[in-house]
Amino acid sequence: MAGPEGERPQGELTLQRNTNPEAEPTDRNVPAPFHDALGKLSETPPREDPAFWPVRVLNELTYMIVERDHATDRPNVWGVNARELGERFAPYQEHIRKVKTAYEILAFPHCKYRGWRELIDDELYRDQQSFERDQVELNDAELAILIV
């Protein structure tokens, strides 16, 4: 995502569909624990950038998964405690990472604020370096989460 200044030598991270071409992604393909969370992704609070809001929600979810052993019992954006939510979504951590990365690729040009675009650019660069790849492949369930 970096500009032509050449700060980053790798190419752009892109999205690739790795699904059954005949299967149409629907909310039936979405794993059950995600149904509650998907509402939060589409309910953008006032004064938030609608393109960036899902990134914020998915970052918070990832944080709760990673820090679930140290989490408090205070309510979060889902109205449950962070430890409970982190434990509930821990089995899906890799899927969440892939969906978040794919969403960032799609949302980047639509973010209103340069700072959000820079944050996405940095996250995509770290993802590219960490996983040594230049594309993200989604299965049917991951694609359904992304587009539902």
C-alpha positions in Angstrom: 0.0 0.0 0.0 3.0 2.3 0.4 3.3 5.0 -2.2 5.8 5.3 -5.0 8.4 6.8 -2.6 9.6 3.2 -2.3 9.7 2.9 1.5 8.5 -0.6 1.3 10.0 -3.0 -1.2 7.2 -5.6 -1.4 4.1 -5.2 -3.6 0.6 -4.7 -2.4 -1.3 -7.3 -0.4 -4.3 -8.3 -2.4 -7.5 -10.3 -1.8 -8.1 -13.6 -3.5 -11.3 -15.7 -3.3 -10.4 -19.3 -2.5 -13.9 -20.6 -2.5 -16.3 -22.8 -4.4 -17.3 -20.6 -7.4 -20.8 -22.1 -7.4 -21.4 -21.5 -3.8 -22.9 -18.1 -3.1 -21.7 -16.7 0.3 -24.6 -16.1 2.6 -25.2 -15.6 6.3 -25.8 -19.4 6.5 -22.1 -19.9 5.8 -21.1 -17.7 8.8 -20.1 -19.6 12.0 -22.7 -19.2 14.7 -20.6 -17.1 17.2 -20.2 -14.4 14.5 -23.9 -13.6 14.1 -23.9 -11.4 17.2 -20.6 -9.7 16.3 -21.7 -8.9 12.7 -24.3 -6.5 13.9 -21.6 -4.4 15.6 -19.6 -4.2 12.4 -22.5 -2.6 10.5 -23.7 -0.3 13.4 -21.3 2.7 12.9 -21.6 5.1 15.9 -22.0 8.8 15.1 -18.7 10.6 14.3 -17.0 7.4 13.4 -15.7 6.7 9.9 -18.0 4.1 8.4 -15.2 2.6 6.3 -12.9 2.2 9.3 -15.3 1.2 12.0 -15.2 -2.5 11.3 -11.4 -2.4 11.5 -11.7 -0.9 15.0 -14.2 -3.6 16.1 -12.1 -6.4 14.7 -9.0 -5.0 16.3 -10.8 -4.9 19.6 -12.0 -8.4 19.2 -8.4 -9.6 18.3 -7.1 -7.8 21.4 -9.7 -9.6 23.6 -8.7 -12.9 22.2 -5.0 -12.3 22.7 -5.4 -10.8 26.2 -8.3 -13.0 27.4 -6.3 -14.5 30.3 -5.6 -11.0 31.6 -9.0 -9.5 30.8 -11.3 -7.9 33.3 -15.0 -8.6 33.7 -16.0 -5.1 32.5 -18.5 -4.9 29.6 -17.3 -4.1 26.1 -18.9 -3.1 22.8 -20.8 -6.4 22.7 -22.1 -5.9 26.3 -20.3 -9.0 27.6 -17.0 -9.2 29.5 -13.8 -9.3 27.5 -12.6 -12.6 28.9 -15.8 -14.3 27.9 -15.8 -12.9 24.4 -12.0 -13.6 24.0 -12.6 -17.3 24.9 -15.7 -17.5 22.7 -13.8 -16.3 19.6 -10.3 -17.8 20.4 -10.9 -20.8 18.1 -11.6 -18.4 15.2 -8.5 -16.1 15.7 -6.9 -17.0 12.4 -10.2 -16.6 10.5 -10.7 -13.2 12.1 -7.2 -12.1 11.1 -7.8 -13.1 7.5 -11.2 -11.4 7.4 -9.8 -8.2 9.0 -6.9 -8.2 6.5 -9.2 -8.6 3.5 -11.5 -5.9 4.8 -8.6 -3.5 5.3 -7.6 -4.1 1.7 -11.1 -3.2 0.6 -11.6 -0.3 3.0 -8.3 1.5 2.5 -9.3 3.8 -0.3 -12.7 4.6 1.3 -11.4 5.8 4.7 -12.1 9.5 5.2 -9.1 10.2 7.4 -5.5 9.9 6.3 -4.5 8.6 9.8 -6.8 5.6 9.4 -5.4 4.9 5.9 -1.9 5.1 7.4 -2.8 2.7 10.2 -4.3 0.2 7.6 -1.2 0.6 5.5 1.1 -0.2 8.5 -1.1 -3.2 9.5 -1.1 -4.6 5.9 2.7 -4.2 5.7 3.2 -6.0 9.0 0.9 -8.8 7.8 2.8 -9.0 4.6 6.1 -9.3 6.4 4.9 -11.7 9.1 3.3 -14.1 6.7 5.6 -13.6 3.7 2.7 -13.3 1.2 1.1 -10.8 -1.1 -2.5 -12.0 -1.0 -5.1 -13.2 1.4 -7.2 -16.2 0.5 -10.7 -16.6 2.1 -12.8 -19.7 2.4 -16.6 -19.6 1.9 -17.3 -18.9 5.6 -14.6 -16.1 5.8 -16.0 -14.6 2.6 -19.5 -14.7 4.0 -18.4 -12.9 7.1 -16.7 -10.2 4.9 -19.7 -9.5 2.7 -22.7 -10.2 5.0 
